Amino acid sequence: MPTKEEVFEKVQEALMDALGVDDDEVTPEATMVGDLGAESIDFLDIVFRLEKAFEIEIPRSELFPEDILTNAEYVQDGKVTADGVEELKKRMPFADLSKFEANPVVQDFGNLLTVNDLCRYVETKVGA
Amino acid sequence: MRWFWIDRFVEFESGRRAVAIKNISLVEEQMDGYGPWLPLMPATLIIEGLAQTGGLLVGEHNAFQERVVLAKVGKAVFHRPAMAGDTLTYTIIIESIQADGAICKGTSHIGDQLHAEVDLVFAHLDERFLGVDQFEPADFLRLLRLLRIYEVGRTESDEPLKIPDHLLQAEQEECSTFD
């Protein structure tokens, strides 16, 4: 079972390879989209590398809750409702959604995922 | 100018791996202007050839019902130049294929020598790209036949690869318009 440090190192390596960034750019607080420049196609590459590095399966909806973000029940006027945020928290217990909760604009969701969120997700999968 | 950067498939294992060849000839247009008196095969067109090999391999996995596009070149390393008279052997291995795209590893060899290594990511165009058609079906089938996919192609259970019905149908419809 890998330690938290080992998980971070492997996640860091996967992000460096997929995004062409340096190790000093991949800090725990760095956002995938804003700081590291990840685009939607990069996530396909990142998910593949993480699955290979940790021998886990990553169902797309666990990292990208598109079904919640596009559900009329949970989104109104471009913002996620309180119920919607609760659903997101349930689906993604590894993510720190406090910033998003303060201003839950749907468009911003993708931009808030950090390296730390990704590490914590992997930790839940590998039991670290 | 035609945009076929591979000449034919020599191996085709559905959903897994394909090998295609590209013969470089001094008469080709791209050998003329790339460098004065230095006719090299441009690396970009080698990547394109690998992408065509991979794109058709990935596309065939879903019987060419998905629109496959090259989305990302993760790495491209060239170990030596490619010159007129060389035959480039492109090998693509699918590492992962999902609903939204595929990840492939590509290599090019000149004889036994490793010439290039290119990592490719393909995407399937989704419903955001309605109405974007890549190929006219009957024309596309002609291309696949030209590239010998159905002559050398094998399914995952090692049976001969069959042409998808929708392409055969398009071909037959086109033939029925001839006098």
Interface residues (C-beta under 8 A of the other chain):
Chain A: D17 A18 I41 D42 L44 D45 F48 E51 K52 R60
Chain B: A71 K72 G74 E95 S96 Q98 D100 G101 I103 V121 A123
